[in-house]
Each structure stands twice: as C-alpha cells, then as structure tokens.
C-alpha cells in the first residue's frame, strides 16, 4: 500500500514539475520584457505550488481516511476474535464441569 502511495506522489510531483518546466521554457522563449517574464514566472510558480499543496493535502486526507478504515476494521476483527475466544473458554468450562460431574458420579457409583 505504501509503494502505491509513493508512486502516486512521485507521479503527481513529476507532472507538476514537468508542467512548470514547460511553462518556464515557453515564457523564456516568448518576446516579453525581463520584468514581465519574471512577474509571470513568479505568478505561475505560486499557482503551481498552490496546486501541488492542494494535491498533497487531498492525498493526506485520503490516506488518513484509509488509516481510520483499517483501524476500525482491525478493532472490529479484534472484538470478533475476543468474543470467539470467550465463547471457546465458556464451552471448554462447561465441558470440564460436565466431565467432573460424570467422574464424580462414576466414583460415587463404584463406592
């Protein structure tokens, strides 16, 4: 599960960085003044940074949801196992009591 998450993050970051590089190359080749180009690069870089932060936050939220789901399922299974163990203990206790009763009766019958 961790490997898929890492791949997804790297893919997203790669796409954002690729887009940023493409935008920067296009802007540097455009016939604008240095001031206009720097200003536009700064605006686009901030926009891409905001998009990257938004994607990261979305992935964090999804991962937190998955962690909660897994924790809930684990707690549920733990409860089920505990109930099953208690039932087995009760059953064994009843069988032990029945066996003790039977042994007691048989012992009394022989005396």
Phi and psi in radians as a Rosetta constraint file:
Dihedral C 1 N 2 CA 2 C 2 CIRCULARHARMONIC -1.113 0.35
Dihedral N 2 CA 2 C 2 N 3 CIRCULARHARMONIC -0.684 0.35
Dihedral C 2 N 3 CA 3 C 3 CIRCULARHARMONIC -1.115 0.35
Dihedral N 3 CA 3 C 3 N 4 CIRCULARHARMONIC -0.723 0.35
Dihedral C 3 N 4 CA 4 C 4 CIRCULARHARMONIC -1.120 0.35
Dihedral N 4 CA 4 C 4 N 5 CIRCULARHARMONIC -0.683 0.35
Dihedral C 4 N 5 CA 5 C 5 CIRCULARHARMONIC -1.129 0.35
Dihedral N 5 CA 5 C 5 N 6 CIRCULARHARMONIC -0.784 0.35
Dihedral C 5 N 6 CA 6 C 6 CIRCULARHARMONIC -1.073 0.35
Dihedral N 6 CA 6 C 6 N 7 CIRCULARHARMONIC -0.754 0.35
Dihedral C 6 N 7 CA 7 C 7 CIRCULARHARMONIC -1.081 0.35
Dihedral N 7 CA 7 C 7 N 8 CIRCULARHARMONIC -0.714 0.35
Dihedral C 7 N 8 CA 8 C 8 CIRCULARHARMONIC -1.126 0.35
Dihedral N 8 CA 8 C 8 N 9 CIRCULARHARMONIC -0.722 0.35
Dihedral C 8 N 9 CA 9 C 9 CIRCULARHARMONIC -1.149 0.35
Dihedral N 9 CA 9 C 9 N 10 CIRCULARHARMONIC -0.796 0.35
Dihedral C 9 N 10 CA 10 C 10 CIRCULARHARMONIC -1.111 0.35
Dihedral N 10 CA 10 C 10 N 11 CIRCULARHARMONIC -0.673 0.35
Dihedral C 10 N 11 CA 11 C 11 CIRCULARHARMONIC -1.103 0.35
Dihedral N 11 CA 11 C 11 N 12 CIRCULARHARMONIC -0.822 0.35
Dihedral C 11 N 12 CA 12 C 12 CIRCULARHARMONIC -1.076 0.35
Dihedral N 12 CA 12 C 12 N 13 CIRCULARHARMONIC -0.825 0.35
Dihedral C 12 N 13 CA 13 C 13 CIRCULARHARMONIC -1.102 0.35
Dihedral N 13 CA 13 C 13 N 14 CIRCULARHARMONIC -0.686 0.35
Dihedral C 13 N 14 CA 14 C 14 CIRCULARHARMONIC -1.083 0.35
Dihedral N 14 CA 14 C 14 N 15 CIRCULARHARMONIC -0.727 0.35
Dihedral C 14 N 15 CA 15 C 15 CIRCULARHARMONIC -1.138 0.35
Dihedral N 15 CA 15 C 15 N 16 CIRCULARHARMONIC -0.739 0.35
Dihedral C 15 N 16 CA 16 C 16 CIRCULARHARMONIC -1.158 0.35
Dihedral N 16 CA 16 C 16 N 17 CIRCULARHARMONIC -0.771 0.35
Dihedral C 16 N 17 CA 17 C 17 CIRCULARHARMONIC -1.148 0.35
Dihedral N 17 CA 17 C 17 N 18 CIRCULARHARMONIC -0.655 0.35
Dihedral C 17 N 18 CA 18 C 18 CIRCULARHARMONIC -1.105 0.35
Dihedral N 18 CA 18 C 18 N 19 CIRCULARHARMONIC -0.743 0.35
Dihedral C 18 N 19 CA 19 C 19 CIRCULARHARMONIC -1.112 0.35
Dihedral N 19 CA 19 C 19 N 20 CIRCULARHARMONIC -0.735 0.35
Dihedral C 19 N 20 CA 20 C 20 CIRCULARHARMONIC -1.088 0.35
Dihedral N 20 CA 20 C 20 N 21 CIRCULARHARMONIC -0.744 0.35
Dihedral C 20 N 21 CA 21 C 21 CIRCULARHARMONIC -1.121 0.35
Dihedral N 21 CA 21 C 21 N 22 CIRCULARHARMONIC -0.717 0.35
Dihedral C 21 N 22 CA 22 C 22 CIRCULARHARMONIC -1.111 0.35
Dihedral N 22 CA 22 C 22 N 23 CIRCULARHARMONIC -0.751 0.35
Dihedral C 22 N 23 CA 23 C 23 CIRCULARHARMONIC -1.115 0.35
Dihedral N 23 CA 23 C 23 N 24 CIRCULARHARMONIC -0.796 0.35
Dihedral C 23 N 24 CA 24 C 24 CIRCULARHARMONIC -1.079 0.35
Dihedral N 24 CA 24 C 24 N 25 CIRCULARHARMONIC -0.770 0.35
Dihedral C 24 N 25 CA 25 C 25 CIRCULARHARMONIC -1.106 0.35
Dihedral N 25 CA 25 C 25 N 26 CIRCULARHARMONIC -0.736 0.35
Dihedral C 25 N 26 CA 26 C 26 CIRCULARHARMONIC -1.130 0.35
Dihedral N 26 CA 26 C 26 N 27 CIRCULARHARMONIC -0.694 0.35
Dihedral C 26 N 27 CA 27 C 27 CIRCULARHARMONIC -1.235 0.35
Dihedral N 27 CA 27 C 27 N 28 CIRCULARHARMONIC -0.637 0.35
Dihedral C 27 N 28 CA 28 C 28 CIRCULARHARMONIC -1.203 0.35
Dihedral N 28 CA 28 C 28 N 29 CIRCULARHARMONIC -0.487 0.35
Dihedral C 28 N 29 CA 29 C 29 CIRCULARHARMONIC -1.483 0.35
Dihedral N 29 CA 29 C 29 N 30 CIRCULARHARMONIC -0.241 0.35
Dihedral C 29 N 30 CA 30 C 30 CIRCULARHARMONIC -1.311 0.35
Dihedral N 30 CA 30 C 30 N 31 CIRCULARHARMONIC 2.578 0.35
Dihedral C 30 N 31 CA 31 C 31 CIRCULARHARMONIC -1.415 0.35
Dihedral N 31 CA 31 C 31 N 32 CIRCULARHARMONIC 1.329 0.35
Dihedral C 31 N 32 CA 32 C 32 CIRCULARHARMONIC -2.220 0.35
Dihedral N 32 CA 32 C 32 N 33 CIRCULARHARMONIC 2.891 0.35
Dihedral C 32 N 33 CA 33 C 33 CIRCULARHARMONIC -1.257 0.35
Dihedral N 33 CA 33 C 33 N 34 CIRCULARHARMONIC 2.810 0.35
Dihedral C 33 N 34 CA 34 C 34 CIRCULARHARMONIC -1.032 0.35
Dihedral N 34 CA 34 C 34 N 35 CIRCULARHARMONIC -0.722 0.35
Dihedral C 34 N 35 CA 35 C 35 CIRCULARHARMONIC -1.101 0.35
Dihedral N 35 CA 35 C 35 N 36 CIRCULARHARMONIC -0.787 0.35
Dihedral C 35 N 36 CA 36 C 36 CIRCULARHARMONIC -1.121 0.35
Dihedral N 36 CA 36 C 36 N 37 CIRCULARHARMONIC -0.749 0.35
Dihedral C 36 N 37 CA 37 C 37 CIRCULARHARMONIC -1.109 0.35
Dihedral N 37 CA 37 C 37 N 38 CIRCULARHARMONIC -0.808 0.35
Dihedral C 37 N 38 CA 38 C 38 CIRCULARHARMONIC -1.090 0.35
Dihedral N 38 CA 38 C 38 N 39 CIRCULARHARMONIC -0.741 0.35
Dihedral C 38 N 39 CA 39 C 39 CIRCULARHARMONIC -1.089 0.35
Dihedral N 39 CA 39 C 39 N 40 CIRCULARHARMONIC -0.781 0.35
Dihedral C 39 N 40 CA 40 C 40 CIRCULARHARMONIC -1.169 0.35
Dihedral N 40 CA 40 C 40 N 41 CIRCULARHARMONIC -0.713 0.35
Dihedral C 40 N 41 CA 41 C 41 CIRCULARHARMONIC -1.049 0.35
Dihedral N 41 CA 41 C 41 N 42 CIRCULARHARMONIC -0.749 0.35
Dihedral C 41 N 42 CA 42 C 42 CIRCULARHARMONIC -1.095 0.35
Dihedral N 42 CA 42 C 42 N 43 CIRCULARHARMONIC -0.770 0.35
Dihedral C 42 N 43 CA 43 C 43 CIRCULARHARMONIC -1.111 0.35
Dihedral N 43 CA 43 C 43 N 44 CIRCULARHARMONIC -0.814 0.35
Dihedral C 43 N 44 CA 44 C 44 CIRCULARHARMONIC -1.150 0.35
Dihedral N 44 CA 44 C 44 N 45 CIRCULARHARMONIC -0.692 0.35
Dihedral C 44 N 45 CA 45 C 45 CIRCULARHARMONIC -1.104 0.35
Dihedral N 45 CA 45 C 45 N 46 CIRCULARHARMONIC -0.720 0.35
Dihedral C 45 N 46 CA 46 C 46 CIRCULARHARMONIC -1.119 0.35
Dihedral N 46 CA 46 C 46 N 47 CIRCULARHARMONIC -0.733 0.35
Dihedral C 46 N 47 CA 47 C 47 CIRCULARHARMONIC -1.081 0.35
Dihedral N 47 CA 47 C 47 N 48 CIRCULARHARMONIC -0.797 0.35
Dihedral C 47 N 48 CA 48 C 48 CIRCULARHARMONIC -1.139 0.35
Dihedral N 48 CA 48 C 48 N 49 CIRCULARHARMONIC -0.663 0.35
Dihedral C 48 N 49 CA 49 C 49 CIRCULARHARMONIC -1.094 0.35
Dihedral N 49 CA 49 C 49 N 50 CIRCULARHARMONIC -0.733 0.35
Dihedral C 49 N 50 CA 50 C 50 CIRCULARHARMONIC -1.108 0.35
Dihedral N 50 CA 50 C 50 N 51 CIRCULARHARMONIC -0.723 0.35
Dihedral C 50 N 51 CA 51 C 51 CIRCULARHARMONIC -1.113 0.35
Dihedral N 51 CA 51 C 51 N 52 CIRCULARHARMONIC -0.741 0.35
Dihedral C 51 N 52 CA 52 C 52 CIRCULARHARMONIC -1.102 0.35
Dihedral N 52 CA 52 C 52 N 53 CIRCULARHARMONIC -0.745 0.35
Dihedral C 52 N 53 CA 53 C 53 CIRCULARHARMONIC -1.103 0.35
Dihedral N 53 CA 53 C 53 N 54 CIRCULARHARMONIC -0.709 0.35
Dihedral C 53 N 54 CA 54 C 54 CIRCULARHARMONIC -1.106 0.35
Dihedral N 54 CA 54 C 54 N 55 CIRCULARHARMONIC -0.783 0.35
Dihedral C 54 N 55 CA 55 C 55 CIRCULARHARMONIC -1.087 0.35
Dihedral N 55 CA 55 C 55 N 56 CIRCULARHARMONIC -0.742 0.35
Dihedral C 55 N 56 CA 56 C 56 CIRCULARHARMONIC -1.087 0.35
Dihedral N 56 CA 56 C 56 N 57 CIRCULARHARMONIC -0.769 0.35
Dihedral C 56 N 57 CA 57 C 57 CIRCULARHARMONIC -1.091 0.35
Dihedral N 57 CA 57 C 57 N 58 CIRCULARHARMONIC -0.716 0.35
Dihedral C 57 N 58 CA 58 C 58 CIRCULARHARMONIC -1.089 0.35
Dihedral N 58 CA 58 C 58 N 59 CIRCULARHARMONIC -0.752 0.35
Dihedral C 58 N 59 CA 59 C 59 CIRCULARHARMONIC -1.141 0.35
Dihedral N 59 CA 59 C 59 N 60 CIRCULARHARMONIC -0.689 0.35
Dihedral C 59 N 60 CA 60 C 60 CIRCULARHARMONIC -1.075 0.35
Dihedral N 60 CA 60 C 60 N 61 CIRCULARHARMONIC -0.783 0.35
Dihedral C 60 N 61 CA 61 C 61 CIRCULARHARMONIC -1.074 0.35
Dihedral N 61 CA 61 C 61 N 62 CIRCULARHARMONIC -0.771 0.35
Dihedral C 61 N 62 CA 62 C 62 CIRCULARHARMONIC -1.110 0.35
Dihedral N 62 CA 62 C 62 N 63 CIRCULARHARMONIC -0.707 0.35
Dihedral C 62 N 63 CA 63 C 63 CIRCULARHARMONIC -1.152 0.35
Dihedral N 63 CA 63 C 63 N 64 CIRCULARHARMONIC -0.704 0.35
Dihedral C 63 N 64 CA 64 C 64 CIRCULARHARMONIC -1.086 0.35
Dihedral N 64 CA 64 C 64 N 65 CIRCULARHARMONIC -0.724 0.35
Dihedral C 64 N 65 CA 65 C 65 CIRCULARHARMONIC -1.070 0.35
Dihedral N 65 CA 65 C 65 N 66 CIRCULARHARMONIC -0.776 0.35
Dihedral C 65 N 66 CA 66 C 66 CIRCULARHARMONIC -1.122 0.35
Dihedral N 66 CA 66 C 66 N 67 CIRCULARHARMONIC -0.713 0.35
Dihedral C 66 N 67 CA 67 C 67 CIRCULARHARMONIC -1.075 0.35
Dihedral N 67 CA 67 C 67 N 68 CIRCULARHARMONIC -0.755 0.35
Dihedral C 67 N 68 CA 68 C 68 CIRCULARHARMONIC -1.112 0.35
Dihedral N 68 CA 68 C 68 N 69 CIRCULARHARMONIC -0.719 0.35
Dihedral C 68 N 69 CA 69 C 69 CIRCULARHARMONIC -1.090 0.35
Dihedral N 69 CA 69 C 69 N 70 CIRCULARHARMONIC -0.786 0.35
Dihedral C 69 N 70 CA 70 C 70 CIRCULARHARMONIC -1.129 0.35
Dihedral N 70 CA 70 C 70 N 71 CIRCULARHARMONIC -0.735 0.35
Dihedral C 70 N 71 CA 71 C 71 CIRCULARHARMONIC -1.101 0.35
Dihedral N 71 CA 71 C 71 N 72 CIRCULARHARMONIC -0.723 0.35
Dihedral C 71 N 72 CA 72 C 72 CIRCULARHARMONIC -1.099 0.35
Dihedral N 72 CA 72 C 72 N 73 CIRCULARHARMONIC -0.768 0.35
Dihedral C 72 N 73 CA 73 C 73 CIRCULARHARMONIC -1.128 0.35
Dihedral N 73 CA 73 C 73 N 74 CIRCULARHARMONIC -0.700 0.35
Dihedral C 73 N 74 CA 74 C 74 CIRCULARHARMONIC -1.105 0.35
Dihedral N 74 CA 74 C 74 N 75 CIRCULARHARMONIC -0.735 0.35
Dihedral C 74 N 75 CA 75 C 75 CIRCULARHARMONIC -1.125 0.35
Dihedral N 75 CA 75 C 75 N 76 CIRCULARHARMONIC -0.712 0.35
Dihedral C 75 N 76 CA 76 C 76 CIRCULARHARMONIC -1.069 0.35
Dihedral N 76 CA 76 C 76 N 77 CIRCULARHARMONIC -0.839 0.35
Dihedral C 76 N 77 CA 77 C 77 CIRCULARHARMONIC -1.116 0.35
Dihedral N 77 CA 77 C 77 N 78 CIRCULARHARMONIC -0.685 0.35
Dihedral C 77 N 78 CA 78 C 78 CIRCULARHARMONIC -1.068 0.35
Dihedral N 78 CA 78 C 78 N 79 CIRCULARHARMONIC -0.764 0.35
Dihedral C 78 N 79 CA 79 C 79 CIRCULARHARMONIC -1.080 0.35
Dihedral N 79 CA 79 C 79 N 80 CIRCULARHARMONIC -0.754 0.35
Dihedral C 79 N 80 CA 80 C 80 CIRCULARHARMONIC -1.074 0.35
Dihedral N 80 CA 80 C 80 N 81 CIRCULARHARMONIC -0.765 0.35
Dihedral C 80 N 81 CA 81 C 81 CIRCULARHARMONIC -1.125 0.35
Dihedral N 81 CA 81 C 81 N 82 CIRCULARHARMONIC -0.712 0.35
Dihedral C 81 N 82 CA 82 C 82 CIRCULARHARMONIC -1.112 0.35
Dihedral N 82 CA 82 C 82 N 83 CIRCULARHARMONIC -0.744 0.35
Dihedral C 82 N 83 CA 83 C 83 CIRCULARHARMONIC -1.098 0.35
Dihedral N 83 CA 83 C 83 N 84 CIRCULARHARMONIC -0.760 0.35
Dihedral C 83 N 84 CA 84 C 84 CIRCULARHARMONIC -1.083 0.35
Dihedral N 84 CA 84 C 84 N 85 CIRCULARHARMONIC -0.732 0.35
Dihedral C 84 N 85 CA 85 C 85 CIRCULARHARMONIC -1.125 0.35
Dihedral N 85 CA 85 C 85 N 86 CIRCULARHARMONIC -0.747 0.35
Dihedral C 85 N 86 CA 86 C 86 CIRCULARHARMONIC -1.096 0.35
Dihedral N 86 CA 86 C 86 N 87 CIRCULARHARMONIC -0.710 0.35
Dihedral C 86 N 87 CA 87 C 87 CIRCULARHARMONIC -1.111 0.35
Dihedral N 87 CA 87 C 87 N 88 CIRCULARHARMONIC -0.720 0.35
Dihedral C 87 N 88 CA 88 C 88 CIRCULARHARMONIC -1.124 0.35
Dihedral N 88 CA 88 C 88 N 89 CIRCULARHARMONIC -0.705 0.35
Dihedral C 88 N 89 CA 89 C 89 CIRCULARHARMONIC -1.115 0.35
Dihedral N 89 CA 89 C 89 N 90 CIRCULARHARMONIC -0.786 0.35
Dihedral C 89 N 90 CA 90 C 90 CIRCULARHARMONIC -1.081 0.35
Dihedral N 90 CA 90 C 90 N 91 CIRCULARHARMONIC -0.755 0.35
Dihedral C 90 N 91 CA 91 C 91 CIRCULARHARMONIC -1.097 0.35
Dihedral N 91 CA 91 C 91 N 92 CIRCULARHARMONIC -0.779 0.35
Dihedral C 91 N 92 CA 92 C 92 CIRCULARHARMONIC -1.109 0.35
Dihedral N 92 CA 92 C 92 N 93 CIRCULARHARMONIC -0.688 0.35
Dihedral C 92 N 93 CA 93 C 93 CIRCULARHARMONIC -1.112 0.35
Dihedral N 93 CA 93 C 93 N 94 CIRCULARHARMONIC -0.759 0.35
Dihedral C 93 N 94 CA 94 C 94 CIRCULARHARMONIC -1.080 0.35
Dihedral N 94 CA 94 C 94 N 95 CIRCULARHARMONIC -0.762 0.35
Dihedral C 94 N 95 CA 95 C 95 CIRCULARHARMONIC -1.116 0.35
Dihedral N 95 CA 95 C 95 N 96 CIRCULARHARMONIC -0.701 0.35
Dihedral C 95 N 96 CA 96 C 96 CIRCULARHARMONIC -1.106 0.35
Dihedral N 96 CA 96 C 96 N 97 CIRCULARHARMONIC -0.780 0.35
Dihedral C 96 N 97 CA 97 C 97 CIRCULARHARMONIC -1.061 0.35
Dihedral N 97 CA 97 C 97 N 98 CIRCULARHARMONIC -0.758 0.35
Dihedral C 97 N 98 CA 98 C 98 CIRCULARHARMONIC -1.114 0.35
Dihedral N 98 CA 98 C 98 N 99 CIRCULARHARMONIC -0.735 0.35
Dihedral C 98 N 99 CA 99 C 99 CIRCULARHARMONIC -1.135 0.35
Dihedral N 99 CA 99 C 99 N 100 CIRCULARHARMONIC -0.710 0.35
Dihedral C 99 N 100 CA 100 C 100 CIRCULARHARMONIC -1.114 0.35
Dihedral N 100 CA 100 C 100 N 101 CIRCULARHARMONIC -0.728 0.35
Dihedral C 100 N 101 CA 101 C 101 CIRCULARHARMONIC -1.057 0.35
Dihedral N 101 CA 101 C 101 N 102 CIRCULARHARMONIC -0.811 0.35
Dihedral C 101 N 102 CA 102 C 102 CIRCULARHARMONIC -1.095 0.35
Dihedral N 102 CA 102 C 102 N 103 CIRCULARHARMONIC -0.782 0.35
Dihedral C 102 N 103 CA 103 C 103 CIRCULARHARMONIC -1.090 0.35
Dihedral N 103 CA 103 C 103 N 104 CIRCULARHARMONIC -0.722 0.35
Dihedral C 103 N 104 CA 104 C 104 CIRCULARHARMONIC -1.074 0.35
Dihedral N 104 CA 104 C 104 N 105 CIRCULARHARMONIC -0.783 0.35
Dihedral C 104 N 105 CA 105 C 105 CIRCULARHARMONIC -1.104 0.35
Dihedral N 105 CA 105 C 105 N 106 CIRCULARHARMONIC -0.789 0.35
Dihedral C 105 N 106 CA 106 C 106 CIRCULARHARMONIC -1.148 0.35
Dihedral N 106 CA 106 C 106 N 107 CIRCULARHARMONIC -0.624 0.35
Dihedral C 106 N 107 CA 107 C 107 CIRCULARHARMONIC -1.174 0.35
Dihedral N 107 CA 107 C 107 N 108 CIRCULARHARMONIC -0.747 0.35
Dihedral C 107 N 108 CA 108 C 108 CIRCULARHARMONIC -1.158 0.35
Dihedral N 108 CA 108 C 108 N 109 CIRCULARHARMONIC -0.638 0.35
Dihedral C 108 N 109 CA 109 C 109 CIRCULARHARMONIC -1.147 0.35
Dihedral N 109 CA 109 C 109 N 110 CIRCULARHARMONIC -0.594 0.35
Dihedral C 109 N 110 CA 110 C 110 CIRCULARHARMONIC -1.353 0.35
Dihedral N 110 CA 110 C 110 N 111 CIRCULARHARMONIC -0.404 0.35
